Amino acid sequence: MIIWQPGQPINNGRFTIQSVLGQGGFGITYKALEPSTGKLYAIKTLNSTMQLQEDFAEQQVKFINEALTIKGFEHKHIVKVYEVIQEGQLFGVVMEYIDGMTLFKYVQSKGQLSESEALLYIDQIGQSLEYIHNKGQLHRDIKPQNILLRQNQQEAVLIDFGLTRSIATKSMTASLTEGYAPIEQYRRQGNFGSHTDVYALAATLYYLLTANGLKKEGEVSPVPALNRKYDEPPVILPAPKHYNSGISQRVNDAILAGMEIEPERRTATVLKFRENLGLVSSGNPGEVELKSDVGMDYSKLRDYLKGGKWKEADEETRRVMLAVAKREKEGWLDDEHIYNFPDNFPCADLRTIDQLWVKYSNGRFGFSVQKRIYQGLGGTREYNWDIWQKFFDKVGWIKGGRWLYYSNITFDIKAPEGHLPGITYHKSPFITPITPLPWLFDEINSFFSRVETCKV
């Protein structure tokens, strides 16, 4: 049995093991340094349990073949596989090292996510699954523990392809994760297809949006499919809204359709699941649905963002928000109109604006990004000068303690995370280079509260 230890050189000294990143039912993943370049990598091998199996040699062949399959994947939301190495009798798969945490640990520390943030990650992983399915493969182990979030980025990456199989395969090992695996995965032979991964993706979204409620009732995952199918009486899967009343009806229904027990009744493809969630429209795959409860047209904002015209998009954001709130004449949004009169600023419109910014900035800009940064610094509705100063500095709105001129704002994708949109919040945005005044904090705080209320 071979277990690599911290400080151990492998592959003729090319790599030095630093630590264990994680371990699953089949594999163990190490963090390794390549001293000659200073680069970090993740190296995965079969774990000690698998090494003790009589068919270990055969399992290693399967392990390497699976790695070679993944090596052909080129997608920004799929972990990159570089090569296969050998150390004695043990083979290792050298992969991209991702500095971050799993989606499971993120939710465990933060609590259930807002609908907007959860949909962002599900959309990203959904796109990676569509790519995998188009390659003729099934992942078969989608769950929050197998999704990594890059450090300080709203970017999800799919990892752990140990159960990946060809869609054409009619007989598969009955390996699974309770709560996320569909009923067909409990059998060696079953109705496997894209719908198999749809169930797990829907169950993952279920968890992201209901973690607080599940934990309160002593659950760690959605009700397992086996209990839903065969218990007497069958265990009913509570609707997501049972645990989180703030979930939109559309998302609630899409999750339940994606978690139908019988494959024939389940949402058939990941693309259809994303359509049901409102992430794409059937006519324009990949586009955010331009929903508005007041008939506002967001196509110009979408086009500006799609074209990387960040200044025009910022100004268009201000225009549409003033129009939605019926504040064109005054020229600004104040606390009263942002928070106390939500009917003047519908959540559907706020979500649309935010989703457009998040999508076309690859998760760098948007109201939900700004809220996440503010809360991550310890921000609440209580006034705290130190936190506000850290926030403004973090998003790049002040320099040397002084408020920037609007002309000095960086309208570029390389701007600090959360830098945009910035023109919306107050009466005279970025006009005078002075230290922000208390009324400004009140207005932005009220805006973030509205963002929180709308589950953006």
C-alpha positions in Angstrom: 0.0 0.0 0.0 1.4 3.4 -1.1 0.5 6.6 0.6 2.6 9.7 -0.3 3.7 11.8 2.6 4.3 15.6 2.8 7.8 16.5 1.7 8.2 13.3 -0.3 9.7 13.7 -3.8 8.1 11.7 -6.6 8.7 11.2 -10.3 12.5 11.4 -10.0 12.2 14.5 -7.9 10.1 16.4 -10.4 7.3 16.9 -7.8 7.3 17.3 -4.1 4.2 16.3 -2.2 2.8 19.0 0.1 -0.5 17.8 1.5 -3.6 15.7 0.9 -6.3 17.8 -0.8 -9.1 15.2 -0.5 -10.1 11.5 -0.6 -13.1 9.7 -2.0 -14.3 6.2 -2.6 -11.8 5.5 -5.3 -9.0 8.1 -5.2 -6.9 10.3 -3.1 -5.7 13.7 -4.4 -2.5 15.4 -3.3 -1.2 19.0 -3.6 2.2 18.9 -5.2 4.9 21.5 -6.0 7.1 21.4 -9.1 10.3 22.9 -7.6 11.8 23.7 -11.0 9.0 26.0 -11.9 7.4 26.9 -8.6 4.0 25.8 -9.9 1.4 23.9 -7.9 -0.5 20.9 -9.2 -3.1 18.4 -8.0 -2.1 14.7 -8.4 -4.6 12.0 -8.0 -4.0 8.3 -7.5 -6.1 5.3 -6.4 -6.5 5.3 -2.7 -5.4 2.7 -0.1 -8.6 0.8 -0.3 -8.4 0.4 -4.0 -4.7 -0.6 -3.7 -5.7 -3.6 -1.5 -8.2 -4.9 -4.1 -7.3 -8.1 -5.9 -8.0 -6.4 -9.2 -5.9 -3.3 -8.4 -3.9 -3.6 -11.7 -7.1 -3.7 -13.7 -8.5 -0.8 -11.7 -5.4 1.2 -12.5 -5.8 0.6 -16.2 -9.4 1.9 -16.0 -8.2 4.9 -13.9 -5.6 5.9 -16.5 -8.1 5.4 -19.4 -10.6 7.7 -17.6 -7.8 10.3 -17.1 -7.0 10.2 -20.8 -10.6 10.8 -21.6 -10.7 13.8 -19.4 -7.4 15.1 -20.8 -9.3 15.7 -24.1 -11.8 18.0 -22.3 -11.2 21.7 -22.9 -13.7 23.8 -21.0 -13.1 26.6 -18.4 -15.5 25.0 -16.0 -13.8 21.5 -16.1 -10.6 20.8 -14.2 -7.7 20.6 -16.6 -5.8 17.2 -16.8 -2.2 17.5 -18.0 -0.5 14.1 -18.0 -0.1 10.7 -16.3 3.0 9.9 -14.3 4.3 6.8 -12.5 6.0 6.4 -9.2 6.9 2.8 -8.5 3.8 0.7 -9.0 1.4 3.7 -8.6 0.2 5.8 -11.4 -0.8 9.4 -10.8 -2.9 11.9 -12.8 -1.4 15.4 -12.9 -4.1 18.1 -12.9 -4.6 21.8 -12.5 -4.4 22.9 -8.9 -7.3 25.1 -8.0 -6.9 27.4 -5.0 -10.4 27.5 -3.5 -13.0 25.4 -1.7 -15.7 23.0 -2.7 -19.2 24.3 -3.1 -20.2 22.1 -0.2 -17.7 23.7 2.2 -18.7 27.1 0.9 -22.4 26.5 1.7 -21.5 24.9 5.0 -19.6 28.1 6.1 -22.0 30.6 4.5 -25.4 29.0 4.6 -27.8 28.5 1.7 -27.1 30.7 -1.3 -29.2 33.5 -2.9 -31.0 32.3 -5.9 -28.9 34.5 -8.2 -25.6 33.1 -6.9 -26.8 29.5 -6.9 -28.0 29.8 -10.5 -24.7 31.3 -11.6 -22.8 28.2 -10.4 -25.5 25.8 -11.8 -25.4 27.6 -15.1 -21.6 27.2 -15.3 -21.6 23.6 -14.3 -24.6 23.0 -16.6 -22.6 24.3 -19.5 -19.7 22.0 -18.7 -22.1 19.1 -18.6 -23.5 19.9 -22.0 -19.9 19.9 -23.3 -19.3 16.5 -21.6 -22.5 15.0 -23.0 -21.7 16.3 -26.5 -18.5 14.3 -26.1 -20.6 11.2 -25.5 -19.8 11.0 -21.7 -21.8 11.1 -18.4 -20.2 12.4 -15.3 -22.4 10.4 -12.9 -21.2 12.1 -9.7 -22.4 15.7 -9.7 -22.7 17.0 -6.2 -21.5 20.1 -4.2 -18.4 18.2 -3.0 -17.3 17.8 -6.6 -17.5 21.4 -7.6 -14.7 23.8 -6.7 -15.0 27.6 -6.4 -11.9 29.4 -7.5 -10.5 31.7 -4.7 -12.1 35.2 -4.8 -14.0 34.4 -8.0 -17.5 33.5 -8.7 -16.3 30.7 -11.0 -17.2 27.0 -10.5 -15.1 24.1 -11.8 -16.3 20.5 -12.1 -13.8 17.9 -10.7 -13.6 14.2 -9.9 -14.4 12.2 -13.0 -14.0 8.8 -11.3 -17.5 7.6 -12.2 -17.5 9.0 -15.8 -18.7 6.6 -18.4 -19.7 6.6 -22.0 -23.4 7.4 -22.6 -23.5 4.4 -24.9 -22.5 2.0 -22.0 -25.5 -0.1 -21.0 -24.0 -1.6 -17.9 -22.3 0.6 -15.2 -21.1 0.1 -11.7 -23.7 0.9 -9.1 -21.5 3.6 -7.5 -23.3 6.7 -6.3 -23.8 9.5 -3.8 -27.0 9.3 -1.7 -29.3 12.2 -2.3 -27.8 13.2 -5.6 -27.9 10.0 -7.6 -31.1 9.2 -9.7 -32.9 5.9 -9.3 -31.3 4.3 -12.4 -27.9 4.7 -10.9 -28.7 2.2 -8.2 -28.7 -0.5 -10.8 -25.9 -1.9 -13.0 -28.3 -1.7 -16.0 -30.8 1.0 -16.5 -32.1 3.9 -18.6 -28.9 6.0 -18.5 -28.6 9.2 -20.5 -28.3 13.0 -20.1 -31.2 12.9 -17.7 -29.0 11.0 -15.3 -26.7 14.0 -14.8 -29.8 16.3 -14.8 -31.1 14.7 -11.7 -27.8 15.3 -9.8 -27.5 18.8 -11.1 -31.0 19.6 -10.0 -30.3 18.0 -6.6 -27.2 20.1 -6.2 -29.3 23.3 -6.8 -31.8 21.9 -4.3 -29.1 21.7 -1.7 -27.6 25.2 -2.5 -31.0 26.8 -2.0 -32.2 24.8 1.0 -29.1 23.9 3.1 -30.3 25.9 6.1 -33.7 24.2 6.2 -32.2 20.7 5.6 -29.7 21.2 8.4 -32.5 22.4 10.7 -34.4 19.2 10.1 -31.3 17.0 10.5 -30.8 16.3 6.8 -27.5 16.5 5.0 -28.8 16.1 1.4 -32.1 15.9 -0.5 -34.1 12.7 0.1 -32.4 9.8 -1.6 -34.1 8.5 -4.8 -34.2 4.9 -3.3 -36.3 6.1 -0.4 -38.6 8.0 -2.7 -39.1 5.0 -4.9 -39.2 1.9 -2.6 -40.0 2.9 1.0 -43.4 2.0 2.3 -44.9 4.5 2.2 -42.5 6.3 -0.2 -40.7 9.3 1.3 -41.9 12.5 -0.4 -39.4 14.9 -1.6 -40.4 18.3 -0.1 -40.6 21.1 -2.6 -37.6 23.5 -2.3 -40.0 26.2 -1.1 -40.7 24.1 1.9 -37.3 25.0 3.2 -36.8 28.4 1.6 -39.9 30.5 0.8 -37.8 33.0 -1.1 -37.2 30.6 -4.0 -39.1 31.7 -7.1 -41.8 29.4 -8.4 -40.1 29.0 -11.7 -36.9 27.7 -10.0 -38.9 25.6 -7.6 -40.7 23.8 -10.4 -37.6 23.4 -12.5 -35.8 21.6 -9.7 -38.7 19.2 -9.1 -39.0 18.4 -12.8 -35.2 17.8 -12.9 -35.6 15.4 -9.9 -38.5 13.3 -11.2 -37.9 9.7 -10.1 -38.7 8.0 -13.4 -36.2 8.9 -16.1 -39.0 9.1 -18.7 -40.7 11.9 -16.8 -37.6 13.8 -15.9 -36.2 16.8 -17.7 -34.3 15.2 -20.6 -31.3 17.4 -21.1 -29.2 19.9 -19.2 -30.0 22.6 -21.8 -33.8 22.1 -21.2 -33.1 22.2 -17.4 -31.3 25.5 -17.9 -34.2 26.8 -20.0 -36.6 25.8 -17.3 -34.6 27.8 -14.8 -34.7 30.9 -17.0 -31.0 30.9 -17.7 -31.4 30.5 -21.4 -34.3 30.9 -23.8 -35.2 28.2 -26.3 -34.6 30.7 -29.2 -31.3 32.0 -28.0 -29.3 29.4 -26.0 -26.8 31.0 -23.7 -28.7 34.3 -23.3 -30.1 35.6 -20.0 -33.9 35.8 -20.1 -34.8 39.5 -20.1 -37.5 39.3 -17.6 -39.3 42.5 -16.4 -42.4 43.0 -14.3 -42.9 46.5 -15.7 -42.2 45.9 -19.4 -38.7 47.3 -19.4 -36.5 46.5 -22.4 -33.1 45.3 -21.3 -31.8 44.4 -24.8 -29.6 47.5 -25.1 -28.0 46.7 -21.7 -27.4 43.1 -22.8 -25.8 44.3 -26.1 -23.5 46.7 -24.4 -22.4 44.1 -21.9 -22.0 41.4 -24.6 -19.8 43.8 -26.5 -17.7 44.7 -23.5 -18.8 48.3 -23.6 -18.7 48.7 -19.9 -19.1 52.5 -19.6 -22.2 52.5 -21.9 -23.5 49.5 -19.9 -23.0 51.4 -16.6 -24.9 54.4 -17.9 -27.7 52.2 -19.4 -28.0 50.5 -16.0 -28.6 53.8 -14.4 -31.2 54.8 -17.1 -33.2 51.6 -16.8 -33.2 51.6 -13.0 -34.4 55.2 -12.8 -37.1 54.3 -15.3 -38.2 51.2 -13.4 -38.4 53.2 -10.2 -40.0 56.2 -11.9 -37.2 58.5 -10.8 -36.0 59.9 -14.2 -37.0 63.4 -13.2 -35.1 63.3 -9.9 -32.1 61.6 -11.5 -31.2 59.3 -8.5 -32.5 56.4 -6.4 -32.9 57.1 -2.8 -33.4 54.8 0.2 -37.2 55.3 0.0 -37.5 54.2 -3.6 -35.0 51.4 -3.4 -36.1 49.6 -0.3 -39.3 50.9 1.2 -41.3 50.7 -2.0 -40.4 47.4 -3.6 -43.3 47.6 -6.0 -41.5 50.4 -7.7 -38.4 48.2 -8.2 -39.5 44.6 -8.9 -37.2 41.8 -8.0 -37.5 40.3 -11.4 -35.9 43.4 -12.9 -33.2 43.5 -10.3 -32.3 39.9 -11.0 -32.2 40.5 -14.8 -29.8 43.4 -14.5 -27.6 41.5 -12.1 -27.6 38.3 -14.2 -26.6 40.2 -17.3 -23.7 41.9 -15.5 -22.5 38.6 -13.9 -22.8 36.6 -17.1 -20.9 38.9 -19.4 -18.2 39.8 -16.9 -17.6 36.1 -16.1 -18.7 36.7 -12.5 -16.5 39.8 -11.9 -19.2 42.5 -11.9 -22.8 42.8 -10.6 -24.9 43.7 -7.6 -24.7 40.2 -6.2 -20.9 40.3 -6.5 -20.8 43.6 -4.6 -23.1 42.3 -2.0 -20.9 39.1 -1.6 -17.8 41.3 -1.1 -19.5 43.6 1.4 -20.8 40.7 3.5 -17.5 38.9 3.2 -15.9 41.8 4.9 -18.3 41.5 7.7 -20.8 44.1 6.5 -24.3 44.2 7.8 -27.1 46.8 7.9 -25.2 48.4 10.9 -23.0 51.3 10.0 -19.3 50.5 10.4 -16.8 52.9 8.9 -13.9 50.4 8.8 -15.9 47.9 6.8 -17.2 50.5 4.4 -13.7 51.8 3.9 -12.5 48.2 3.2 -15.4 47.7 0.8 -14.8 50.9 -1.2 -11.1 50.1 -1.4 -11.7 46.5 -2.4 -14.0 47.4 -5.3 -11.7 50.3 -6.3 -14.1 53.2 -5.7 -11.7 55.2 -3.5 -8.0 55.9 -3.7 -6.0 57.2 -0.8 -9.3 57.6 1.2 -10.7 59.9 -1.5 -13.8 59.3 -3.7 -12.9 59.0 -7.4 -14.1 61.2 -10.2 -16.4 59.2 -12.5 -13.9 59.8 -15.3 -11.3 57.9 -13.3 -13.4 54.8 -12.9 -12.0 51.7 -14.8 -14.3 50.6 -17.5 -12.5 47.4 -18.3 -12.9 43.7 -17.5 -9.5 44.0 -15.6 -11.1 46.4 -13.1 -11.3 45.2 -9.5 -13.9 42.6 -8.7 -17.2 44.4 -7.9 -16.0 47.7 -9.5 -19.1 47.8 -11.7 -21.9 48.8 -11.9 -21.2 51.9 -10.0 -23.3 54.8 -11.3 -26.5 53.6 -9.8 -26.3 54.2 -6.1 -26.4 57.8 -5.2 -27.2 61.4 -6.2 -23.8 62.5 -7.5 -21.9 59.3 -8.4 -18.2 59.7 -8.6 -18.3 63.5 -9.1 -16.4 64.9 -6.2 -13.1 63.4 -4.9 -14.1 63.6 -1.3 -14.3 61.0 1.5 -17.8 59.4 1.2 -20.4 60.9 3.5 -22.8 58.9 5.9 -25.8 59.4 3.6 -24.0 57.5 0.9 -23.5 54.5 3.2 -27.2 54.6 4.1 -28.3 54.5 0.5 -25.9 51.7 -0.6 -26.8 49.7 2.5 -30.4 50.0 1.7 -29.7 49.0 -1.9 -27.8 45.9 -0.7 -30.8 45.1 1.6 -33.1 45.2 -1.4 -30.6 42.9 -3.3 -30.8 40.5 -0.3 -34.6 40.7 -0.1 -34.8 39.8 -3.8 -32.5 36.8 -3.3 -30.1 38.3 -5.9 
